[in-house]
Structure formats: structure tokens, C-alpha cells
Amino acid sequence: MHIHYISEENSILNHFLTQLRDVHIQKDSMRFRKNIERIGEIMAYELSKTLEYKDIKVQTPLGIKETTTVADNVVLCSILRAGLALHQGFMNFFDDAENGFVSAYRHHYNNDDNFEILVEYQAAPSFQNKNLILIDPMLATGQSIVAVLKKLHLEQKPKEIHIAVVIAAPEGIAYLEEHLPKNCHLWVAACDEKLNEKNYIVPGLGDAGDLAYGSKL
């Protein structure tokens, strides 16, 4: 798997990440969503450098300009609900992309720390020969992403698979490397220290879905 760490050099990205983590700034859910969206825009720009382009000629008011445009077909697919704000950031740049949505959650079948990933609702276009960008802010154990990809393209073969996450744990990255094809791309804004005993990312930022959209029952 090809891993792209995009916060290794100082940039405005790290500023947005800092605000996402700050427990005082987190109280403003609109600001939290906006910062996630901004990070999505930065990631989309960096990812766009790996796509294929084609030469075109465009008519300007004063002449003809030879330039390039994206040749690849792109499908953005978010894991509900936490992925929605990050998805918006990608849509701001890939405005011609098709869009898909899928639900995945931890089912604690014994009401303890043990869980299985349940993937239920999905609404997505065909991925055949397209660039699939799977969007989820937090990569903890990696089980959700693997379960979603298995469900989404059992009979379809994307041209390339890109996974975009804001914060990842080393354990989740290792799990993806073990279970996904080697030609997948993982885009990581920040890699944190570890998972705790409940499989939450430390230091992380908390529950991204709750912080963006409010606590759930």
C-alpha cells in the first residue's frame, strides 16, 4: 500500500488539525465541520497530483490556450456520518465526481469493548475502471474501511483505490496494509500514537461524528 503523509512539513493543514484537537475550540461544531472540510480540500489537492490528465485546447476571449484537464473518472464515497464534512471538502475540488455513501458502525454485541463492524445502508454508483476515493476522518482499527471496501466492490474493479483519513493510528495502518491490495493509496493528514483499550485513537480528537453533528443515543 502506498502511504502519503501530508502533514510532515509545516503548512496551514497543521493549523486546522490543531484546532480540531483543541477541546475548547471543539465546542463550536460549525467550526469543527469547517476545519474538516478545509482539510478535505487540502487532501483533494494533494491527491489530484496522482491522477491522469489529458491535453486540451480552450478558447479564451483573446485566443486559444493549450492546457490540461483531469482525464480520470472519480467517485467520492463517504462512510456515514462522520465522513460528510470531509466529503464536502473533496467535492469542492472534484466537482464533477460521482458520489456514494455507505454506513458502517461498531456493533457491541455483548455490551462490552468487543465489537464487530456492521455495514448496512449503501447508495453508490459503479466503480468500474474509476478512481474510488473512500473518505472517513478517523482510521482506528481499520476494520470499518476493510469491511466497506469488501461490500462496495465485490463485483467491480476500480482503476485505483484511494483512502482519505484525517487522523490514523499505527494499528489501523498496519491492518490496512495486511488486508488491502498493494496498489491502494492511503492519504493521512496525521498519524497519532496508538489505540487505547477501547480502540480509540490517542491522543486523537474524540468522536468526530459527535463533534460535527451532535451526540447520538
C-alpha positions as CSV (number, residue, x, y, z in Angstrom):
1,M,0.0,0.0,0.0
2,H,1.2,3.5,-0.9
3,I,1.0,5.8,2.2
4,H,1.0,9.5,1.8
5,Y,1.6,11.6,5.0
6,I,0.7,15.1,4.1
7,S,1.4,16.9,7.4
8,E,5.1,16.1,7.6
9,E,6.0,19.6,6.5
10,N,4.5,22.7,8.3
11,S,1.6,24.1,6.4
12,I,-1.9,25.6,7.1
13,L,-3.0,21.9,7.4
14,N,-1.3,21.6,10.8
15,H,-3.1,24.8,11.9
16,F,-6.5,23.2,11.1
17,L,-5.5,19.9,12.8
18,T,-4.6,21.8,15.9
19,Q,-8.0,23.5,16.1
20,L,-9.7,20.1,15.6
21,R,-8.0,18.7,18.6
22,D,-8.4,21.6,21.0
23,V,-11.2,20.8,23.5
24,H,-12.2,24.5,23.7
25,I,-12.5,25.1,20.0
26,Q,-14.3,21.8,19.6
27,K,-17.3,23.3,21.4
28,D,-18.1,25.2,18.2
29,S,-19.4,22.4,16.0
30,M,-19.7,24.6,12.9
31,R,-16.0,25.5,13.2
32,F,-15.2,21.8,13.6
33,R,-17.0,20.9,10.4
34,K,-15.4,23.8,8.5
35,N,-11.9,22.7,9.6
36,I,-12.7,19.1,8.5
37,E,-13.9,20.5,5.2
38,R,-10.7,22.6,4.7
39,I,-8.6,19.5,5.4
40,G,-10.6,17.7,2.7
41,E,-9.8,20.4,0.2
42,I,-6.1,20.2,1.0
43,M,-6.1,16.4,0.7
44,A,-8.0,16.6,-2.6
45,Y,-5.4,19.0,-4.0
46,E,-2.6,16.7,-3.0
47,L,-4.3,13.6,-4.3
48,S,-5.1,15.3,-7.6
49,K,-1.4,15.3,-8.4
50,T,-1.5,11.5,-8.8
51,L,-4.4,11.5,-11.3
52,E,-4.1,11.2,-15.1
53,Y,-4.5,14.3,-17.2
54,K,-5.1,15.0,-20.9
55,D,-4.1,17.8,-23.2
56,I,-6.9,20.2,-24.3
57,K,-7.3,23.5,-26.1
58,V,-9.5,26.1,-24.6
59,Q,-10.9,29.2,-26.2
60,T,-10.3,32.4,-24.3
61,P,-11.6,35.9,-25.2
62,L,-8.2,36.6,-26.8
63,G,-7.1,33.3,-28.3
64,I,-6.5,29.6,-27.9
65,K,-4.7,28.2,-24.8
66,E,-3.2,24.7,-24.7
67,T,-3.6,23.3,-21.2
68,T,-4.6,20.1,-19.4
69,T,-7.6,18.7,-17.6
70,V,-8.3,15.7,-15.4
71,A,-8.8,12.6,-17.6
72,D,-9.7,10.1,-14.7
73,N,-13.3,9.5,-13.6
74,V,-13.6,10.0,-9.8
75,V,-16.1,8.6,-7.4
76,L,-16.2,10.0,-3.8
77,C,-17.6,7.7,-1.3
78,S,-18.0,8.6,2.4
79,I,-18.6,6.4,5.4
80,L,-21.6,7.9,7.3
81,R,-22.0,10.0,9.2
82,A,-18.5,11.3,10.3
83,G,-17.3,11.4,6.7
84,L,-19.8,14.1,5.5
85,A,-17.8,17.2,6.2
86,L,-14.6,15.7,4.8
87,H,-16.6,14.6,1.7
88,Q,-17.7,18.2,1.2
89,G,-14.1,19.4,1.1
90,F,-13.4,16.8,-1.6
91,M,-16.5,17.8,-3.6
92,N,-15.3,21.4,-3.5
93,F,-12.4,20.4,-5.7
94,F,-13.7,17.3,-7.6
95,D,-17.0,19.0,-8.6
96,D,-17.6,16.6,-11.5
97,A,-17.2,13.5,-9.3
98,E,-19.9,10.9,-8.8
99,N,-20.8,10.4,-5.1
100,G,-21.6,7.4,-2.9
101,F,-22.5,6.9,0.7
102,V,-22.3,3.8,3.0
103,S,-23.0,3.3,6.7
104,A,-20.6,1.3,9.0
105,Y,-20.6,1.2,12.7
106,R,-19.2,-0.8,15.7
107,H,-21.8,-3.2,17.0
108,H,-21.0,-4.1,20.6
109,Y,-22.9,-7.4,20.7
110,N,-22.1,-8.2,24.4
111,N,-22.3,-4.5,25.6
112,D,-18.6,-4.6,26.3
113,D,-15.5,-3.5,24.5
114,N,-15.7,-6.3,21.9
115,F,-17.4,-5.4,18.6
116,E,-18.0,-6.3,15.0
117,I,-18.4,-3.9,12.1
118,L,-21.8,-3.8,10.5
119,V,-22.1,-2.3,7.0
120,E,-25.8,-1.7,6.1
121,Y,-27.0,1.2,4.0
122,Q,-25.2,2.0,0.8
123,A,-26.0,4.2,-2.2
124,A,-23.2,4.3,-4.7
125,P,-22.6,4.4,-8.5
126,S,-20.5,1.9,-10.4
127,F,-16.7,2.0,-9.6
128,Q,-15.7,0.0,-12.6
129,N,-12.4,1.5,-14.0
130,K,-12.9,4.6,-12.0
131,N,-10.8,6.2,-9.2
132,L,-12.6,5.3,-5.9
133,I,-11.8,7.8,-3.1
134,L,-13.1,6.3,0.2
135,I,-13.5,9.1,2.9
136,D,-13.5,8.6,6.6
137,P,-12.0,11.1,9.2
138,M,-10.7,8.5,11.7
139,L,-8.6,5.4,11.0
140,A,-8.6,3.5,14.3
141,T,-8.6,-0.3,13.9
142,G,-9.0,-0.2,10.1
143,Q,-11.8,-2.8,10.3
144,S,-14.6,-0.4,9.0
145,I,-12.7,0.6,5.9
146,V,-11.8,-3.1,5.0
147,A,-15.5,-4.1,5.6
148,V,-16.8,-1.3,3.5
149,L,-14.4,-1.9,0.6
150,K,-15.3,-5.6,0.5
151,K,-19.0,-4.7,0.3
152,L,-18.7,-2.0,-2.2
153,H,-16.7,-3.6,-5.0
154,L,-17.1,-7.3,-4.8
155,E,-18.1,-7.4,-8.5
156,Q,-16.5,-4.1,-9.6
157,K,-12.8,-3.3,-10.1
158,P,-11.9,0.3,-9.6
159,K,-9.0,1.6,-11.6
160,E,-7.4,2.8,-8.3
161,I,-8.5,2.9,-4.7
162,H,-7.6,6.0,-2.5
163,I,-8.4,6.1,1.2
164,A,-8.5,9.6,2.8
165,V,-8.4,9.9,6.6
166,V,-7.6,12.9,8.8
167,I,-6.1,11.0,11.8
168,A,-4.8,7.5,11.8
169,A,-3.5,5.1,14.4
170,P,-0.4,2.9,13.6
171,E,-2.5,-0.2,14.3
172,G,-5.1,0.8,11.7
173,I,-2.5,1.5,9.1
174,A,-0.9,-1.9,9.7
175,Y,-4.3,-3.6,9.4
176,L,-5.0,-2.0,6.0
177,E,-1.5,-3.0,4.8
178,E,-2.3,-6.6,5.7
179,H,-5.8,-6.8,4.2
180,L,-5.9,-4.4,1.2
181,P,-4.2,-4.7,-2.2
182,K,-0.7,-3.3,-2.5
183,N,-1.8,-0.8,-5.2
184,C,-4.1,1.1,-2.8
185,H,-3.3,4.6,-1.7
186,L,-3.7,5.8,1.9
187,W,-3.8,9.6,2.5
188,V,-3.2,10.5,6.1
189,A,-3.3,14.1,7.5
190,A,-1.8,13.0,10.8
191,C,-0.6,9.7,12.4
192,D,-1.1,9.5,16.1
193,E,0.5,7.5,18.9
194,K,-1.7,4.4,19.5
195,L,-5.1,2.9,20.2
196,N,-6.3,2.7,23.8
197,E,-8.0,-0.3,25.4
198,K,-11.3,0.7,23.8
199,N,-9.7,1.0,20.4
200,Y,-9.9,4.8,20.3
201,I,-7.1,6.9,18.8
202,V,-4.8,8.5,21.4
203,P,-4.3,11.5,21.6
204,G,-6.8,11.8,18.7
205,L,-9.6,14.3,19.0
206,G,-12.6,12.3,20.3
207,D,-15.7,11.2,18.3
208,A,-15.6,13.1,15.0
209,G,-19.2,12.4,14.2
210,D,-20.5,13.6,17.6
211,L,-18.3,16.7,17.4
212,A,-19.5,17.6,13.9
213,Y,-23.2,16.7,14.2
214,G,-24.1,16.2,17.9
215,S,-24.1,13.3,20.3
216,K,-26.2,10.2,19.4
217,L,-28.3,7.9,21.5
